[in-house]
């Protein structure tokens, strides 16, 4: 990976991290996501299941919702950045819209269906200690909320 590409990916992951922190400050689960097209953030979101009493408002879903309706051709030009490996539900939405690149902050605290995803898209794990530590601290402090979020 070139230095420029790595810097670009870190820049957008830092935006997803801001979203994750926002969710934590609101009393929710610290996972954030941004949707990028043409080098610009066109959607952002964070896990708001707790805040909205939602069954499905994971960070990636919130991000896609906040990006608004896009044409199929637009999604195919996007990259999704998430602080955590997407779960099966979020992976389904990503695959439905044929987003070709997903960059994640980490997958040690939770690993979605990555092997399946890789059949259809490029999945890049940046393995950032900042993302891993944020999730590990949250899981340790609020295991019941985390287990609810992942369907345990």
N, C-alpha and C positions, 0 to 999 in steps of 0.2 A: 504494500500500500504506500502510495507516495505521501510525502510530508503534507502537501497541500490537501489531499483527499482526507487524510487523518484529521487535519485541523478543521476542515469543513464539517466532518462528522461530529467532532467534539463540540463545535460551535452549536450545532442543532441539538445535540444531546444535552448541552447546558440549558437550552430552552426547555427541554422536557423535564430536566431536574428542577427548574424554577416552578413548573407546574406541579411536580410531585410535592415540593415544599409547601406550595399554596394549599394543596389538599390536606396536608398534615396540619397546617395552621388552622384549617377549617374544622378539624376534628375527624378527618377522614383518613384513608389509607394513602401513603405516600408513593403513588405511581403517577407518572406524567407522560404525555405524548404530544408530539407535534407532527403535522403533515406538511411536507415541503414540496413545492413545485417550482422549477426554474430557479432554484437558489433562494426562494422566499417562503417563509412560513405562511401557509394559507389556512391552517386550522391548528388549534391547540386545545388541550383538555387535560383533566386529571380525574382520578377515580373519585366519583361523587355518589357512590352508593349510599353511604351513611348520610351525607348532607341532604340528599334528595329522597331518601327512603326508596331507592331504586333497586330493582333486582339485577339490572344489566348495565348500569352506567360505569363501566370500567374506563380507564384513561383513554384507551384507543377508541372506544365507542363514543365517548364524550368528544374527543378530538374530531372524529369523522362527522359527528352531528354538527359541531361548531364550524366545520369547513363549509357546510351547506351542500346543496345539491350540485354535483359536478357531472359533467359528461363522462361517459366511459373512457373516452380518449384522454381526458384529463387525468383520471386516476392512474392510467398506464404511464404517465410521465412523473409520477410522484414517488417520494420516499417517505416512509413512516419511521419516526424515531420514538422509541419507548424506553423508559428507564428499566423495564423488566421484560423478560421473555413473555410474549403474548399467550394468553390462555387459549383453550380450544374455541371459545365463543368469539374472541377478538380475532383469532387466526381465521375463523370462518368469514368474518366481515372483510378482512384484508384480502383473502383469496377471492371472495365474491366480486370485489371491485378491481381485482387484478393489479394491485399495487406491487410493482416488481422488486422493490428493495425495502427491507426492514432492518433498521439498525437498533440494536438493543444495548442497554447499559450493563446488564448482567443477567445470568441465568443460574446462579448458585442457590439463591433463596427460593426460586421457583423456576421450573423449566416447563414451558408449554410444548406443544407437539412440533418441535423443531425439525425432526427428521422428515415428517410429513410435509411441513412447510417448504423445506428445501427442494422438494420435487417441483415446486411451482414458482419460487421466488429466491432472490438472493438474501440470505440472512447473515448479518454481520454482528458478532458479539464483541463489543469494545471492552468488556470485562472491567468496568470501572469500580474501584474500591468505594468511591463515594456513593454509588448506587447500591452496591452490595451492603455497605454498612448502614445506610439509611433504612433499607428493608429489614435487615437482621435486627436492628434496634427496635423497629416497630413490631416485628413478629414476637420478639421477646417481651415487649411491654403489653401487647394486646393480642395474644394468641387466639382468643375467642373471636375477635373481629376478623382476623386474618383467615381463620378456618371457615368462617361464614362466607367470606369473599371468594374463596376458591372451592366452595361446595363440600367442605369436610363435615 
